Amino acid sequence: MGDQTLKGSSDPVPQPSSQGPESLFSSPWRSVVAGVGSYLPEKILTNDDLAKTLETSHAWIFERSGICQRHIAAPTQTTSDLALLAARRALDQANLHADDIDLLIVATASPDRTFPATAVRVQAELGMTRGAAFDVAAVCAGFVFALSVADNFLRTGQARTAMVIGAETFSRLVDWSDRRTCVLFGDGAGALILRAVPAVQAEGRGILSTHLFSDGRLHDLLCMTGGPSATRDLGVMTMNGAEVFRHAVNKMSEASEVALSHNALTVAEIDWVIPHQANLRIMDAVGKRLGAAPSQMIVTVDRHANTSAASIPLAMASAVEDGRLQPGHMVLCQALGGGLSWGSALLRW
């Protein structure tokens, strides 16, 4: 890719990090999905609820985002609590035990503590006593980044069974007096289990490729106002909505086009497009850019709002639960988050 300019954008694009069939090495292993699980907190906050404390309305929020409601973690619930419940459900679906997992990655922008990693807390509570557990921070793109890391571990033989979790208590990061941002976010967790399967036995299933990008010059567009090193205060999330919208549409589309080209596929050959569930207008624009039919798009933003790193696995779990996502289906995921960081993943379920 180098420093070329992608179609529809005037911004130079950083060199991507990609993993797939045209990589420098050919792996005998394929990362195949073994199970998925999700958890959403019990408390539901509707747009009408928000209108009681903010100068807003259901119509105003829905018109701009497609969101009707969001789930909010209880005061005593931490990000690891949400992640743990999703993890257990994924294990149950995969008919596996914690001892079968030798790699656990949690993608989150709302960790329990600055350190240690939220993943080690989940590891301990699951009873996983071997392998490694760590966090990945790429905000809303975190799940795609974590999926790529796990895929590399499995393809190189460093792990055999990996659990990738996207978990957030984003309600703790927003300014609840700012109607431009607080109405967009919710809490939740989704978990995906991957197993290393010999490529010759995978029957074409598993992760086909992942493609990661970042451009730190854009870090102020979506960020926290504080941090333990900069201010010793967490601060709140701030966002340049118009610019983030523009970059999200361009960069999520472009990352998807890279994935399709890398695998010599067209969007017509994709069964499901699962974008980061940030905003329905963004998702619709990405779908139109790609030429995807509305019937190909998995949408949960209306019920979940933007759950950051949890949004893609939550959408996956929802599609499995309602029967839409079936073994053999081709799935294209894309996301953009703070950094700015963005990427795509292509897999056959």
Secondary structure as the mmCIF struct_conf table of DSSP 4:
data_model
#
loop_
_struct_conf.conf_type_id
_struct_conf.id
_struct_conf.beg_label_comp_id
_struct_conf.beg_label_asym_id
_struct_conf.beg_label_seq_id
_struct_conf.end_label_comp_id
_struct_conf.end_label_asym_id
_struct_conf.end_label_seq_id
TURN_TY1_P TURN_TY1_P1 GLY A 2 ASP A 3
HELX_LH_PP_P HELX_LH_PP_P1 GLN A 4 GLN A 4
STRN STRN1 THR A 5 THR A 5
HELX_LH_PP_P HELX_LH_PP_P2 LEU A 6 LEU A 6
TURN_TY1_P TURN_TY1_P2 LYS A 7 GLY A 8
BEND BEND1 ASP A 11 ASP A 11
STRN STRN2 PRO A 12 PRO A 12
HELX_LH_PP_P HELX_LH_PP_P3 VAL A 13 PRO A 16
STRN STRN3 SER A 17 GLN A 19
BEND BEND2 GLY A 20 GLY A 20
TURN_TY1_P TURN_TY1_P3 PRO A 21 GLU A 22
BEND BEND3 SER A 23 PHE A 25
BEND BEND4 PRO A 28 PRO A 28
STRN STRN4 TRP A 29 TYR A 39
BEND BEND5 GLU A 42 GLU A 42
STRN STRN5 LYS A 43 THR A 46
HELX_RH_AL_P HELX_RH_AL_P1 ASN A 47 ALA A 51
TURN_TY1_P TURN_TY1_P4 LYS A 52 THR A 53
BEND BEND6 LEU A 54 GLU A 55
HELX_RH_AL_P HELX_RH_AL_P2 HIS A 58 SER A 65
STRN STRN6 GLN A 69 ILE A 72
TURN_TY1_P TURN_TY1_P5 PRO A 75 THR A 76
HELX_RH_AL_P HELX_RH_AL_P3 THR A 79 ALA A 94
TURN_TY1_P TURN_TY1_P6 ASN A 95 ASN A 95
HELX_RH_3T_P HELX_RH_3T_P1 ALA A 98 ASP A 100
STRN STRN7 LEU A 103 ALA A 107
BEND BEND7 ALA A 109 SER A 110
BEND BEND8 ASP A 112 PRO A 116
HELX_RH_AL_P HELX_RH_AL_P4 THR A 118 LEU A 126
TURN_TY1_P TURN_TY1_P7 GLY A 127 GLY A 127
BEND BEND9 ARG A 130 GLY A 131
STRN STRN8 ALA A 132 VAL A 136
HELX_RH_3T_P HELX_RH_3T_P2 VAL A 139 ALA A 141
HELX_RH_AL_P HELX_RH_AL_P5 GLY A 142 ARG A 155
TURN_TY1_P TURN_TY1_P8 THR A 156 GLY A 157
BEND BEND10 GLN A 158 GLN A 158
BEND BEND11 ARG A 160 ARG A 160
STRN STRN9 THR A 161 THR A 169
HELX_RH_3T_P HELX_RH_3T_P3 PHE A 170 ARG A 172
TURN_TY1_P TURN_TY1_P9 LEU A 173 LEU A 173
BEND BEND12 VAL A 174 VAL A 174
TURN_TY1_P TURN_TY1_P10 TRP A 176 SER A 177
TURN_TY1_P TURN_TY1_P11 ARG A 179 THR A 181
HELX_RH_3T_P HELX_RH_3T_P4 CYS A 182 LEU A 184
STRN STRN10 PHE A 185 PHE A 185
STRN STRN11 ASP A 187 PRO A 198
HELX_RH_3T_P HELX_RH_3T_P5 ALA A 199 GLN A 201
BEND BEND13 ALA A 202 ALA A 202
TURN_TY1_P TURN_TY1_P12 GLU A 203 GLY A 204
STRN STRN12 GLY A 206 SER A 214
HELX_RH_3T_P HELX_RH_3T_P6 GLY A 216 LEU A 221
STRN STRN13 LEU A 222 MET A 224
BEND BEND14 THR A 225 THR A 225
STRN STRN14 GLY A 227 GLY A 227
TURN_TY1_P TURN_TY1_P13 PRO A 228 THR A 231
BEND BEND15 ARG A 232 ARG A 232
STRN STRN15 ASP A 233 ASP A 233
STRN STRN16 MET A 237 MET A 239
HELX_RH_AL_P HELX_RH_AL_P6 GLY A 241 HIS A 262
TURN_TY1_P TURN_TY1_P14 ASN A 263 ALA A 264
HELX_RH_3T_P HELX_RH_3T_P7 VAL A 267 GLU A 269
BEND BEND16 ASP A 271 ASP A 271
STRN STRN17 TRP A 272 PRO A 275
BEND BEND17 ALA A 278 ALA A 278
HELX_RH_AL_P HELX_RH_AL_P7 LEU A 280 LEU A 290
TURN_TY1_P TURN_TY1_P15 GLY A 291 GLY A 291
HELX_RH_3T_P HELX_RH_3T_P8 PRO A 294 GLN A 296
STRN STRN18 MET A 297 MET A 297
HELX_RH_AL_P HELX_RH_AL_P8 VAL A 301 HIS A 304
STRN STRN19 ASN A 306 ASN A 306
HELX_RH_3T_P HELX_RH_3T_P9 SER A 308 ALA A 310
HELX_RH_AL_P HELX_RH_AL_P9 SER A 311 GLU A 321
TURN_TY1_P TURN_TY1_P16 ASP A 322 GLY A 323
BEND BEND18 LEU A 325 LEU A 325
TURN_TY1_P TURN_TY1_P17 PRO A 327 GLY A 328
STRN STRN20 MET A 330 GLY A 337
TURN_TY1_P TURN_TY1_P18 GLY A 338 LEU A 340
STRN STRN21 SER A 341 ARG A 348
#
